[in-house]
C-alpha cells in the first residue's frame, strides 16, 4: 500500500511537472513582446524603402489624404446643412463619406509608419495600424450593401426614397460601425499567428493566412452580391421606364430622380470594385499560400489604388448630383466669406487702434499750437 501511495505521488508530480513544462513551452512560442522586425524576418520579407522614395510617397500621399479629409467632410456638412438631403439615402451616403474620412486618417498613419519604421512597431501598434484600414474598408463595404438594399426597396416600390425612419437609419449606421470595428479587431482578439509563426502571411506578418483568406474571400462574395442587386435594380428600372415612355412622358420626367440616384450609387460601386478587387485577390492568394504569385511586388501599387478610391468618391457625388455640388460650393463660399470677414475685422481693428493712438497723441500738439498763438498775440 505504501508503494502504491508513493507511486501515486510520483505520478501526480510528474503530471504536474509535464503540464508546467508544456505551459512554459506554450508561452515561449508566443511572441507578444517582440517588435515587428522579428515577424518580418520570420516571413523573409525584404520591404526596403530608400529615402527619396519614402519622401515622395509621404508628400504625394499627404496631398491625397488632405483632399480625402477635406472633400468627405464637405459631403458630410452638405448632407447635414441641406434639408433636401435629409432622407435615408443621403444619410447613408454621408456615412459612406465618414468611412472614407476614416480611411484618410488611416492612410496618413500608415504613410508615416511604413518602411523601416514599421519594423520598429510593437505588436499592438501594428494591430492598430492595420485595424484602422480594415475598419474603414469594412465600413465602406457595409455602407454600400445597406445603400444597395435601401435602393432596392425604394425602386421596387417605385419611390424616390424609402420609408425608413430616422431611427431605423440610425440603427443601421450603428450596426455598420459595430460590425466594422469587430471585423477590424478580430486579429487582435486571437486570430493571429503570434503563437504559430508557420501560419503567418507575407502581406501582414502577424495575420494568419486563414484570416486573410476568410476576410478577402468574404469581401469578394459581398461584391458579387451587390453587383447582383444592382443588376436586378437596373433591369427593373429599364423595364419600368420603357413602360412609362409608352404611356406618358410627364410622369417620367418627375420620376427621373430615383434613376439618377441609382446611377450615382452604381458608379460609386463600380469605382469601389475596380479599386479594391485587385488588392483583395492578392490577399486571397497570400491566404491560399501561393508561393509563386510574388504578392509583395504589387503591394504598394495596390495601396495607391485603394487611396485613389477614397479620392474618387466625393468627386462622383459632386459630378453626378448637381444639388450636392451646389451645396458644397455654397459651403466653400461661406467659408471664404468667413475668412474674408475675419481679415477685414482684423484690418479694421488695427486701423482703429492706430487711430486711437494718433488721437491720444494729438491733443498735446494742439495745446502746443494754441500756446504759440497766445504768445504771438
Beta strands, then each sheet from edge to edge (+ up, - down):
end
